[in-house]
Structure formats: structure tokens, C-alpha cells
Amino acid sequence: MSVPGKDKEGSASYRRPGEREPGEGGKDLDAAVETVVEISASDFPDDPPAVNFLPATFMKNFLFVPLEDTGEYVSVAMADPYDFNTREVIAKSYNKPIKVFSAPAEVIAQFIYRWYEAEADMTAHEDSEEAEISLEDRLWDDPEQLKDMASEAPVIRLVNHLISKAYKMGASDIHIEPRRQYVRVRFRIDGVLHDQEAIALRLKAAIISRIKLMAKMDIAEMRLPQDGRIRFRLGKEEIDIRVSSIPTGFGECLVLRLLHQEDVLLDLGRLGFSDQILHKFQSLISMPYGMLLVSGPTGSGKTTTLYAALNSINSADRKIVTVEDPIEYQLEGINQVQVLPRIGLTFANCLRSFLRHDPDIILVGEIRDIETAEIAVQAALTGHMVFSTLHTNDAAGAITRLEDMGIERFMIVSSLVAVLAQRLVRKVCRHCSEEVAIDEEKRSMIARELEVPVDKIMPSYLKGMGCSECGATGYKGRIGIFELLPMSDHIQRVVLRGADRTEIHREALKEGMVSLKMDGLRKVSEGITTYEEVLRVAR
């Protein structure tokens, strides 16, 4: 292909000091031509070039399109020809140097659409998929080759960029999911997954091996789930990352959980408690002995609430010990232990040891089995205040869950002082919020879903319209909604007579308990969140 350029002095064709011709740099996969020529739509070939397949989603995200494969290098048009990180990724994807031309973004988008529209159905180019699987099979037999690929500079930079971007965007998790013809990347931000730029399938083995290498996982083992941990330094900050892998039909799927230590709120007053619930909760956590449970699904803020509770009662006259998996935040003046099941350091074993250390307050990260539950109950009955978590849908469900584990009801009512159930809802973005009206039909639907009278649903509420501040989602940040169930004398009698979860919940409401849904509706009325969010997490 011959692409016209402007070669006279002062034109668009020039080379910066130290720039290279195609192939210079020898073995470097990211060697690329630095001379940039501006081209227009008329300079593009009529038909898509015969080059190794890359998904259109990958091209759209990096705003480039291939023009020609000469055998020695691939010519590409880029919207930003001086984005050298992207150039390295493209060169790595094609496994050869690239020659870069500059073209307007709208022209590149036009040719991606024209040439690769059929790619969107994900059914073409199965030969490429088979070749990739064959390559991975060969690599599985050669761990040293995997290590070499994972140690190349472009791969290192791409993984570092991915983690840095996720951290700066406030993501809690990075999901890396191989698909048929590309690698899908998603960030969980404020509890919701968002698609990011896709990664070329050719880079799959290198990217996944790089992350597993960083996490001290076995890069040659692709058939079994694995877990690992990364300490990632970003400037002056150190990020703790938990890595989990599972084998799927298209290759290993990774999830990286980013622990944002500086984002942990240690002030109970900032978590979203109403004054009524906050005062009662502060009174309960200050009791000299007993067990207080926080319930909710994974990612509902249980650990943050318990950290804030410990911080509020932490004083020189109290000894506080915790056993966690993982330790998400280092608390000043508190003795924290990380479980290590592979050497026998489990929740239950730690709890037994704690009782010989004269503690006043014990935090158990999670009650997962009958052994841990029994020791926690015994600790609560012998003069210790015990905090822990359970995975249940509401506060009443924690009581029946303990019974399901094998704890007798009389032991539950003797040790348990309260259960706090919680969820996290996204907050309305203050930069783009507007008052929106809802018709009677929608009001009735919301009331029916939340199981409340229709007059509890306001005819209008505050909603984010989407802007650059919130990433066009209409939400920015999260806050808790809560349901606090104290074990009053009446609730103890209800539990002892064998009531199920529904009856316990109903009797607690009669005693004045504010349900998760009602606390969510209160936050809608205050303009903090939306009906959609309350329906999403508390239905």
C-alpha cells in the first residue's frame, strides 16, 4: 500500500529525535516507526486489509485501524499517534512492528464500522480462536515461555495501567474474562460492573500470566482455581490486591479485588445511619459482653461498619483483638490476625487462642461454620464482647442461620445482643441531579415491589441525569441503608417459641424496627439515592 504524505519541511511528515525505522530495535516486539504522516479517508484502501484478526471492540477502544501488513510490519492509522503505551499494545497484538499514520478519530471509527461490522456477532474468524487455543495448549507445557511473555515491558505496562486506572476510578474489583475473540475487562465501581477497553485475544496468555506471576500463583496450572495476593505500589501508595482465578471454556478468568485502605470510613456518623439507629447502635456496641452480628451479602460494607464500630470504642482500657480474612485496614492500637488455613490458622483456632489473651472485645471476620459459631457464642457468654458477620438477607435471617448451623435457640438468645443488616446504595450525583416526576402506575409498582403503602412513594424524587463527574451513570459514591434488630425480651421470647424468620421480622417491625426498605425510602426522600437503587439492593 502506498499512503501519500507531506514530505517537505514543516509538513506533517517528520521524525522526532531518537525515533526508529520499522524493525529497528531487533527483538523488541514494540519497535515501531515514529515518522507520522497525516492521511484522510481517501487514502484508506477500499477493502479491509489482510492482517491478523483483532476484535472491532479493541480497535474502537484504542482508536486505531490496520491499513496493510507488509510482512515486516503492519501499517495502522491512529487518532493519537503519540500515545506510545497504546502503540506498544498494538505492536504486541500483531506480534511485529507497526508503522503509524495519523487520521481523524471519526474517519477511523467509520472504517472500523465499514470493515468489521460483521465481527460484532462474534461468529467469524473461528480459525483465529482455534489457533489461540492451540498456542495456549503449547504454552501450558512451557512455563518458562509464559514467564518470558509475562516479563516483557509492554505486558508489564499494560497490567500496571489496568490496575492504576481501576484504582483511580475507585473500582473495588477488576474482572478479566476471556471470550471467544477478545478478553473482556470490567471494573466494579460503586457496586456495579462497567465495561472497559477490551484486550486482544493474542495478549490473553501474557496478561493472565503476568498477573498470576505478580500474585505468586502457579502460572503453569490453568485447570484449577487459585488464589493469590499482590502488593502494588502506585506512587507513594501501596495497594493490597487479592487475586482469584477460575478455569472457563475460553481460558482462565481472573478477579482482582482492590482494597482501598484510605477510603475506609472510621466514623460511624458518616456511614448513613439515621440518628435513631445510630444512637441505639452506639449503645449496643458499648455493652460489656454479648455478640453483635452484621449481616448482608458480599460487598455490602459489613467490614467497614465493624471497623468504624471498633474505632469508636477503642480506648486504652480495652484490649481488642481481631481475626480477619483478609486484614483490610490496619487499626491503630488493635491486635489483628490474618487467617492462614493452609497452616491451620483458622477462625476457630484463632478464637481459641484469643480467649487466653485476656481480650475485652473480639472481632471475627466471618462466622462460616459451626465450630467458629460455638466458640464465638461461648466467648460472648464468658464476659467478652464479640463482633462478627453473616451472609443473610435481613436481620431476622441471622438468627435462623445460627440455628441452621447447629446453635441451640436458648444459646442464641443468651448470647446475641443485636443484628444489624445492611446494604450499600449508590448516591445521586450532585453535579447532574434533577427533580423527576413519576406517574401513578410507577408509584404503585414501586410500592408493590417494596411492600409499602403507595402513599409512602413520593410523586417526584431527585435523580442524576449523567455527567462527566459520575461517568454518565447519574451516581457518585455509596452510602449504607440499615436494619437494626435488638434482642429485646419480646424478641427473645419469640425466638424461644420457635418462630421462623418471617415471624421474627414481623414482630421486630411491631417493636419499631426500621426495615432496610424503609431506611432506603427515607434516603430517597432526602435526595440521597433513588427508588431504582433501593429496588436493586433491597427487593
N, C-alpha and C positions, 0 to 999 in steps of 0.2 A: 504494500500500500504506500502511496505517496501522499503525504499530507502537506499542503502548502503552508509556508510560514513566512515571516518577515525577517530577512537576514541583514538588512542594512543597520548601521549603527543607530541606536535609540529605538529600535523596533522591539517587538515582543520576544524575539529570539535572542537569548543571551545565556551565559553561564556564569554562575557565582563562583568566587574563588574556592578552589579545592574540589569542585564538582567533577563527576566522572562520566565517562562514556559507558555504554552497555557492556557488561561483562567485567569492567574494572573491579578490582577487589577480590578476584579469584573465587574462593569458595563461599564468600558471603552470599547468603540467599537473598539478602535485602539490597544488594547492589542495584542501583537504578540510575538512569540518565537524569541529569539535573537540568539540561537545557529545556526550556519551556517555550513552546510555540502556541500561540492562541489560534484556535480553529473555530469554525462556525458549523451550522447544521449541514451546509452544502459540502463540507469536507468529509462527512461521515460516509462510509460505504453504504450501498443500497441494502445489502443483506447482512445478517449477523455474522461476525467473523467465526472462523473455525478455531476456537480456543477451548481449553479445558473448562468444563461447566462450573459456574458458580451461581448460587441462587440469586434471583432478582432482588429478594429482600436484603441480601448482603450488599448488593450494588446500590440500592436505594439508601441504605443507612450510611454508606461511606461515600455516596455521591460520585460514582465513577462508572465507566462502561468500557469494555475492551474494544479495541479497534482492529488489531491484527496480531497474529502470532508468527514471527519470522523464523522461529526455531531457536534463535539465540535469545530473544527477549520478546515480551508482549507489549504492544503499544496500548496505552489506555488514555482516555480523556477523563480529567478530574476537575471538579468545581473549585477545589482548593489544592493546587499542585504543590504547595509548600507545607502541607500537613504531612510531615515526614513519618510520624507514627503510622498514619493510615497507609502511606506508601510501603512501609515495611510489611504491614499486614497483607497488602495486595500481592507484593512480590513473593511472600511466603506462601500465599494461597495458590499462586501459579507455579511455584517452585522454580522460578527463574527471574532474572532481572526484568524490570519494566522500564519502558520509555514513556514519559509523561507529557501529555498535551493539556492545555488549558481550554475549557469550554464552559459556557454559562450553565448554571445548575438546571435551568428549565430545559435546555437542549439535551442534557444528559438524561433527565427524567423522561423526556419524550422518546429517546431511543431505547431506554430500558423498557418502557411500555411497549414500543413497537416490536422490538426484537424478542422479548422474553415474556410476553403476556401469557402465553400458553404454559409457562413454568409454574404459574400460580396454583394450578390444580394438583401439583406435586406428584404427577404420574409419569412425567417424561424422564429421560436420562437414567433409566434403571441400571444401565451398564455402569454408569459412574458410581452408583451405590454399591454394586457388586464388587467393583474394583476397590472401593474404600474398605469394604468388609474384608476382602482378601488381604489388603495391606495390614489391617488391624490384626488379623489372624497371624500374619508373619511376625508382626511386632511383638505379639504376646510371647513368642518363642525367643525373643531377643530383648531382654530388659535393658541391656546396655544401650541399644539403639533408642529405646524410649527415653532413657536418661539423657542421651545426647540431644535428642529433639527438644526435650523439656528445658535444656540448658542454653538454647540459642537465644540471642539477645532479643529478636523480635517477639518471641513467645513470652519471655520474661516481661518485656514491656507491656504486652497486651494484657497479661494476667494482672500485673500491677495497676494498669489503667482501669481495669474492670473493678478491682477492689476499691481503689481510690474514688472512682466515680460513685460506686454504691454507698460508700461511707459518707461522702459529701452530700449526697442526696437524702441521707437519713434512712437508708434501707436497712431493714433488720435481717434480710436474707437475700442471697443470690442463688437463683436456680439455673443450672446449666443442664440442658436437656437435649441430647442428640435426637434429631428427627431423620426422616428418610434422606433429605438432600441438604440439610444445613443443621447447625447447632443453635437451638433456641436459648436465649438468655432473658431471664425475667428478674426484676427486683421487687421485693415485697416492701412497700412504703405505706406507712400508716395502716398496716394490716391488709392491704390489697395488692395483688400482683400486677405489675406493669411490664409489658414487653419492652425490651431494649434492642440495640442493634444485633442482628444475627451474626454468627461466626461461620465462616466457610467450613464445609464438612472436612476438607483436606486438613484443617488445623485441629480437628477433634482430638486425635491421639496426643498431639503435642500439648494442647491446652490442659486436658484432663491429667496427663502425666505430670505436667508442671505443678498443678495444684496438689496432687497426691504426694509428689516429692516434697513440697513445702510442708505438708501436713504429716510427714513421716509415715505415710501409708505404703503398702506394698504395690508398686506400680505394675508389677507383672501379674497380679491377681485381679482379674476382671470378672470373675464368675460369682464372687461372694460379696455381700455388703461389708463395708469397712467404715471406721470412724477415725478421725484424726483431729489435730489441733495446730493452728498456725498463729504465731506471734508476728504480726505485720506492723512494721514501723512506717508511719506516714508523717514526715516532718519530725516534730518533737513528740508526736503522739504514738502510743503503741496500742494496736487494735488486737483484741483476742478474737480469733475466728475458730468456730467449730465446724468441721467438715464431715459430711456423711455421704457415702456413695452406695448406690444400688444398681445391680445389672438390669438392663432393659433390652428390648428387642433390637434397638438401634445403637446399643453401647451403654457405657456407664453414665448414669445420671448423678450429678453432684448437687448438694445443697450446702452453701456456706452461710452459717449464722454469724453475724457480726454483733459483738457485744459492745454497745456504746456506753462505756463506763461513765463518761462525763455527763451523759444525758439522764442518768438515774436521779429521779426526784426524791430527796430525802426529807421533804417537808409534807406531812400528811395533809396540810391545808391546801396544797397545790394539786392534789390528785383528783379532785372533783367531788369530794364528799359534800353533801348538804350539811348545814350547821347541826341539824338534829342527829344525823347519822355520825358525824364527826365526834360530837361530844360523847355519845354513847360508846363509840369505838375506842376513844381515848380512855374512857373509864374501864372498859373491859381489858385492854392490854396492860393496864396498870395493876391488875389483880395479882396477888402473891403466888397463886398456884392455879392450875387448871390447864385446859387445852383449848386453843383457838385455831380454827381451821379457815383457810381462804380457799374458795373453790372457783373453778372456771376452766375453760379449755386452754390448751397451749397458746401462749401469746396474748393472754388476756390481762397481763400486768400483775399477776399474783406476787411474783418475787419483788417487784418494785414496791408494792404495798407493804410487804413484810419488812423490807429494808427500811422503809420510812417509819414503820412502827418501832423497830428496834432502835433506830436513831433517836426517836422521841423519848424513849425510856432508858437510853444508855447513860449510865452515871457511874461515878467512882465506887459507889457502894453496892453495885450489882456486877456479878460475873455472867457474861453472856457467851455462849458457845454455839456454833452453827455447823451443820454438816450439809454440804451442797453438791450439786452436780449440774452445771459447773459453779464455781465461785464467780458470780457475775460482777461483783463490785467489792472492793476492799473497804471494810468499815473500820474506822479508827477505834481502837480500844476493845475490839471484839475478836475472839479467837475463832477463826474459820478453818474448816477442814474440807478438803476436796475428796470425794469418794473415788476409790480405785478398785473396782470389783475384781480385776484380774489378779490382784494380790490379796484379795479377801477383805479389803477395806470397804465394807458396805454400809448402808444407812443403819442397819440393825447393829452391826458390830461397833460402829462409832457411838451409837446411842448408849450401848452398854458401858463403854469406856467413859463417856461423858459423866455418867452418874457417879463415878469415882473421883471426879474433878471438882466436886462441890460447886456446881453451877446454880445460879438463880433462874436463868432463862435459857431455854434451849430452842433453837430453830432447826427443824428437819425439813430439808428442801422439798421432799415429797414422800407421802406415805404410799408405798407401792405394793406392800404385801402384808400378810397377817403378822409376821414376825416384827416388822417395824411398828405396825399399829399397836400390838400388845405392849411393846416396850415404851412407846410414847404415852399410852394410857397409864401404865404403871408409874412413869415419871411424873405425870400430872397429878396422880393420886398421892405421891410421896413428897409434896412440897415444892415442885418445880412448875414454872410457867412454860408451857410448850406451844410453839407456833409451828404450823405445817400447812401443806396444801393437798388438795384432792382434785381430781378431774371429774366434776359433776356439773349438771346443767343449772342447778339452783341450790340455795342454801339447805333446803329440806333434804335434797338428794344426798348430801354429805352424810347425814345421819344414817340413812338406809344403806349407803355404800359401806360404812363401817360395819354394819350388821352383816352385809353380804361377805365381807372379808372374814367374819368369824368372831367379831367382838360382841359380847352379850349386851343386851339393851341396858341392863342395870349398870354395867360398867361405863357405857356411853354417857348416861345421864349423870353419873357420879363424877366424871372427869371433864366433859365438854362444857365450856362456858358460853361459846357462841360460834356461829359460822357466818362468814362474810362471803357472799357470792359476788362476782364482778365480771364485767366485760369492758372492752375499750371501743368507744365510738369516735369517728373522725369529727373534728371540729370544723365548723363553717369558716371558709377563708374570709378574713375581714377586708381583704383588698377588692373582692368582687361580689360581695353579698348583696342580695336584693330581696325585698319582700315579695313573695309569690302567693297567689291565692289558690285554693283547692276547692273543687266543686263538691256537692253533697254526696255524689256517688263515691268519690275517692275518700271523703271523710268516713263514710260508712265502711268502706273496705279496710281502711287503716284501723278503725275502731274494732272491727271484727277480728283482724289479724292480731291486734294487741290485747284483745279480750277486755276492752274497757268500754264504758258508755260513749256514745257518739259525741255527747257534749264535752267530753274531755279532749276532743280533737279540735284545735283552733282552725278557723276558716282561712287563715294565712300564716305563713311562717318564713323565717329567714333562710335563704338558700344561696350558695355560691354559684356564680354563673360560669366560672372558669377563667383563669388569667395566667400570666407568666409566673406569678408568685407561687401558685399552687399547682403548676404543671397542667393547667386546664382541667383539673379534677373538681374544683369547687370546694375542696377541703384542704386544710393545712394543720397538722398536728392531731393529737388524740387526747381524750380525757376519759375517765372512768365513769361507769354507771354501776350502782351498788345495791345490794340487798342484804341487810344485816338481820340475822336471826339469833337473838339472845336466848339462852336456855332458861327461860323463866320457870317458875314452879308449875304453871299450867302446861307449858310445852313438855316439861319432864313427865308429867302425868300422861299426856297424850302419847308420848313415845313409849312409856312403860306398858300402856294397854295394847300395844301392837299396831298402832296406826301406820298406814303406808305414807309414801312421800306426798301424795296429793292431799291427804287429810292433814298432815303436819303443816304443809304450806298454807292450807285454808285457815287453820287455827291460828297460825302466826299472823296472817293478814288481819284476823279479827282483833288481835292484840296490838295492832298498829304498825306491823312491819310494812315498809315501803318496798314493793317488788322492783325487780330490775326494769320492767316495762314502765312502771310509774315514775321511777327515777329518770329514765330516758325521756319520758314525756315532759318532765319538769325542765330538763335541759333544752328540749325543743322550744318550750315556751319562753325560755331565757335567751333564745337565739344562739345557743352554743352548738347545737347539732341539728339534724334533720330527721323527719319521720322515716325517711328511707334508711338512714343509718340505724335507728332503733329497731326497725323491722329486720334489718340484716343480721344484727347480733343477738337480739332478744326474742325472736319469734318462737 
